[in-house]
Amino acid sequence: MPFVVTLDEAQKGVKFPTKEDAIEAMWELYKDKMSRADFEKMIEAHIKEV
């Protein structure tokens, strides 16, 4: 099942085939802004299986 990452109130997001794909793709956008540990906490709060 695909996974969606939503980072806004509109609940619109990007679909990824796997949770790992979602995490790695989003990490590329955030790696210069926060630590990997902080990123993983944030992304877990915003990822869901659809």
Phi and psi in degrees as GROMACS dihedral restraints (atoms count N, CA, C in turn):
[ dihedral_restraints ]
;  ai    aj    ak    al  type     phi  dphi    fc
    3     4     5     6     1   -74.8    20    10
    4     5     6     7     1   162.3    20    10
    6     7     8     9     1  -119.7    20    10
    7     8     9    10     1   146.2    20    10
    9    10    11    12     1  -121.6    20    10
   10    11    12    13     1   136.4    20    10
   12    13    14    15     1  -107.3    20    10
   13    14    15    16     1   120.9    20    10
   15    16    17    18     1  -117.2    20    10
   16    17    18    19     1   127.0    20    10
   18    19    20    21     1  -119.3    20    10
   19    20    21    22     1    11.6    20    10
   21    22    23    24     1  -139.2    20    10
   22    23    24    25     1   172.1    20    10
   24    25    26    27     1   -69.9    20    10
   25    26    27    28     1   -19.3    20    10
   27    28    29    30     1   -72.2    20    10
   28    29    30    31     1   -12.9    20    10
   30    31    32    33     1    61.3    20    10
   31    32    33    34     1    26.1    20    10
   33    34    35    36     1   -96.7    20    10
   34    35    36    37     1   143.5    20    10
   36    37    38    39     1  -156.9    20    10
   37    38    39    40     1   179.2    20    10
   39    40    41    42     1   -96.9    20    10
   40    41    42    43     1   136.1    20    10
   42    43    44    45     1   -92.9    20    10
   43    44    45    46     1   140.7    20    10
   45    46    47    48     1  -130.0    20    10
   46    47    48    49     1   147.3    20    10
   48    49    50    51     1   -67.2    20    10
   49    50    51    52     1   -31.7    20    10
   51    52    53    54     1  -135.5    20    10
   52    53    54    55     1   161.0    20    10
   54    55    56    57     1   -63.0    20    10
   55    56    57    58     1   -40.5    20    10
   57    58    59    60     1   -62.7    20    10
   58    59    60    61     1   -41.0    20    10
   60    61    62    63     1   -61.5    20    10
   61    62    63    64     1   -41.9    20    10
   63    64    65    66     1   -62.6    20    10
   64    65    66    67     1   -47.9    20    10
   66    67    68    69     1   -63.0    20    10
   67    68    69    70     1   -45.5    20    10
   69    70    71    72     1   -68.4    20    10
   70    71    72    73     1   -38.8    20    10
   72    73    74    75     1   -66.3    20    10
   73    74    75    76     1   -43.0    20    10
   75    76    77    78     1   -70.8    20    10
   76    77    78    79     1   -32.1    20    10
   78    79    80    81     1   -58.8    20    10
   79    80    81    82     1   -37.5    20    10
   81    82    83    84     1   -58.5    20    10
   82    83    84    85     1   -30.8    20    10
   84    85    86    87     1   -81.1    20    10
   85    86    87    88     1   -24.6    20    10
   87    88    89    90     1  -111.7    20    10
   88    89    90    91     1    -6.3    20    10
   90    91    92    93     1   -62.5    20    10
   91    92    93    94     1   -24.6    20    10
   93    94    95    96     1   -91.7    20    10
   94    95    96    97     1    -1.9    20    10
   96    97    98    99     1  -110.2    20    10
   97    98    99   100     1   -20.2    20    10
   99   100   101   102     1  -159.1    20    10
  100   101   102   103     1   166.8    20    10
  102   103   104   105     1   -72.0    20    10
  103   104   105   106     1   160.3    20    10
  105   106   107   108     1   -61.7    20    10
  106   107   108   109     1   -39.5    20    10
  108   109   110   111     1   -63.3    20    10
  109   110   111   112     1   -45.4    20    10
  111   112   113   114     1   -65.1    20    10
  112   113   114   115     1   -39.3    20    10
  114   115   116   117     1   -61.2    20    10
  115   116   117   118     1   -45.9    20    10
  117   118   119   120     1   -63.8    20    10
  118   119   120   121     1   -36.5    20    10
  120   121   122   123     1   -64.0    20    10
  121   122   123   124     1   -45.0    20    10
  123   124   125   126     1   -64.3    20    10
  124   125   126   127     1   -46.2    20    10
  126   127   128   129     1   -67.8    20    10
  127   128   129   130     1   -35.1    20    10
  129   130   131   132     1   -61.9    20    10
  130   131   132   133     1   -29.9    20    10
  132   133   134   135     1   -77.7    20    10
  133   134   135   136     1   -13.7    20    10
  135   136   137   138     1  -124.1    20    10
  136   137   138   139     1    13.6    20    10
  138   139   140   141     1  -115.7    20    10
  139   140   141   142     1   140.0    20    10
  141   142   143   144     1  -147.5    20    10
  142   143   144   145     1   152.3    20    10
  144   145   146   147     1   -83.8    20    10
  145   146   147   148     1   135.5    20    10
